[in-house]
Amino acid sequence: MIVTTGVRADHLNTARRLADNPGDWPVTPRFDPVRRWYHRLLGEPGVEAWLLTWLPGQETDLHDHGGSAGAFVVVSGALTERTVTGADGSARLTGRVLAAGAARQFGEHHLHQIANEGPGPAVSVHVYGPELTTMTRYRLQGGRLLVAAVDRAGAQW
């Protein structure tokens, strides 16, 4: 059993524990050539965890987590995380490759895009607290960050 307290540092610990114990996952990861596959691994008051798979070329839009903090661990393969750098009018995406075993923790106002730019599939575990209720998707246009859409739990995922 996984114990969580809702404290941001625990999101990373929870993500690592889940990533390190795939035998405890209630499902075997699947790969869908049309869209990223995901499955909720954990849902408790104040925290949730998701298992995601990524085929080469699959990616998210640039997005936030609706005020939730979180963490993720790359279980296998490699993922590229892009974050927004620069000021309004000169904003751009800066990327870093995260190999298997790499982890990333983030706060309530974090914006990022994740992509599998590698030659093989990837698997990752993501933990959020509080639970996701909305995610705002963004686009960069002329160095400015613009809202593209707001997705809601139960409607878009």
Residue pairs with C-beta under 8 A, 6 or more apart in sequence:
2 14
2 17
2 18
2 42
4 10
4 14
4 42
4 44
4 46
4 47
4 129
6 46
6 47
6 129
6 130
8 69
8 105
8 107
8 129
9 105
10 47
10 129
11 47
11 69
11 70
11 71
11 105
11 127
11 128
11 129
12 71
12 103
12 105
12 127
14 42
14 47
14 49
14 71
14 127
15 49
15 71
15 72
15 73
15 103
15 125
15 126
15 127
16 73
16 103
18 24
18 25
18 41
18 42
18 49
18 51
18 73
18 125
18 127
19 73
19 75
19 103
19 124
19 125
22 75
25 41
25 51
26 39
26 41
27 39
27 51
29 37
29 39
29 51
29 53
29 123
30 37
30 53
31 37
31 53
31 55
31 121
32 53
32 55
33 55
35 58
36 52
36 53
36 54
36 55
36 58
36 60
37 52
37 53
38 50
38 51
38 52
38 53
38 157
39 50
39 51
40 48
40 49
40 50
40 51
41 49
41 50
41 51
41 125
42 48
42 49
42 127
43 49
43 131
46 129
46 130
46 131
47 127
47 128
47 129
47 130
47 131
48 127
48 128
48 129
48 131
48 132
49 125
49 126
49 127
49 128
50 125
50 126
50 127
50 128
51 123
51 124
51 125
52 123
52 124
52 125
52 126
53 121
53 122
53 123
54 77
54 79
54 114
54 115
54 116
54 121
54 122
54 123
54 124
55 116
55 121
56 116
56 117
56 118
56 119
56 120
56 121
57 115
57 116
57 117
58 115
58 116
59 113
59 114
59 115
59 116
60 112
60 113
60 114
60 115
61 113
61 137
61 138
61 139
61 148
62 82
62 84
62 93
62 111
62 112
62 113
62 137
62 138
62 139
62 140
63 111
63 112
63 113
63 135
63 136
63 137
63 138
64 109
64 110
64 111
64 135
64 136
64 138
65 106
65 108
65 110
65 128
65 132
65 135
66 132
66 133
66 134
66 135
66 136
67 108
67 109
67 130
67 134
68 108
68 128
68 129
68 130
68 131
68 132
68 133
69 105
69 106
69 107
69 108
69 110
69 128
69 129
70 105
70 106
70 110
70 126
70 127
70 128
70 129
71 103
71 104
71 105
71 106
71 126
71 127
72 103
72 104
72 114
72 124
72 125
72 126
72 127
73 101
73 102
73 103
73 124
73 125
74 98
74 99
74 100
74 101
74 102
74 103
74 122
74 123
74 124
75 100
75 122
75 123
75 124
75 125
76 100
76 121
76 122
76 123
77 100
77 116
77 118
77 120
77 121
77 122
77 123
78 97
78 98
78 99
78 100
78 116
78 117
78 118
78 122
79 97
79 98
79 114
79 115
79 116
79 118
79 122
79 124
80 95
80 96
80 97
80 98
80 114
80 115
80 116
80 117
81 95
81 96
81 98
81 104
81 112
81 113
81 114
82 93
82 94
82 95
82 112
82 113
82 114
82 115
83 93
83 94
83 95
83 110
83 111
83 112
84 91
84 92
84 93
84 94
84 111
84 140
84 145
85 91
85 92
85 93
85 94
86 92
86 143
88 143
88 144
88 145
89 142
89 143
89 144
90 143
91 140
91 143
91 144
91 145
92 140
92 143
93 113
93 140
97 117
98 104
106 112
111 138
111 145
114 124
116 122
131 153
132 153
132 157
133 152
133 153
134 150
134 151
134 152
134 153
135 150
135 151
135 156
136 147
136 149
136 150
136 151
137 147
137 148
137 149
137 150
137 151
138 145
138 146
138 147
138 148
139 145
139 146
139 148
140 146
151 157
